[in-house]
Amino acid sequence: MRRRRAGRGSIALEFALTGPLLMALMMTVLEGAWQALTAATLDIGAREASRFGATGAAAPDWLPPPAPASREEAVRRIVLWFGPHVLNADRLSVTVAAFADPQQLGIPGQGQAGAGGAGATVLYELAYEQPFLTPFPALLLGRGAIPHRSRMVVRNEPFPPA
């Protein structure tokens, strides 16, 4: 009888000691998964946008209306299409630069803004700041979001000029 009374509050005490650690571990795993999903979504968007851009089409036929004003706007909408619940348009930055020769990629200022013409080498750069799900990582890291970057280089197909 005495032994049973002595262990009466031990389960509550053990939970009080381990509960916060388990909760912190669970939130860390969820945060890591959220940031990994963001990175993967950005990579998929960059891949699909660059595949479209290389064709020279004004817009893909599967993109919902309204029609984009330019190929660059179509690229941005394609990236957002592949991450509707992950990516926010306000935090997405898309830069598209065309180079006449692939050797010019490493030289700053050599590219021209835009998706380029037939046979051009095009660099697609996407930048995104994904905020944390909870305020705890922001308190620990001293910032409110993690920057994600994705780059894709393609050579445009020999499409007819528009």
C-alpha positions, 0 to 999 in steps of 0.5 A: 500500500505504501509503495503504491502511494509513493509512485502516485504522481510519478507519471505526471512528473515524468510527463512534465519533464519529458513533454516539453522536449517531445513537443519541441522535437515534434515542432522541429520535425514539422518545421524541417518538413515545411522548409523542405517542402518549400525547397522542393516546390521551388525546384519543381516550379523552376524546372517546369517554368524553364521547360516551358520557357525553352519552347518559346510559347506565349503561355502553356495551354493548361494555365488558367485565364487570364492570359499572361502579358509576357513569357516572364509573367507566364514563368512566374505564374507557372512557378506559383501554379506548382505551389498553391498552398506553399508559395505566396506570390508576394514573397516570390522573386523570379529573375530570367536572363538570356545569354547569347553564349553559355560561357557568358553565364559566369560573367556579371552583367552579360545577360539580357532580361527576359526569356531570350530568343531561339537558341539562347541560353537562359538562366532562371533564378527563383528566390523565396522567403518562407516564414516559420510555422511557429515563433520559436525558430525565429526567437532562436535564429533571430530571423523570421524566415528561411531564404530558399533559392533555385536556379535552372539553366536551359537552352531555348529550342529553335522556335520561330521568332514571335 
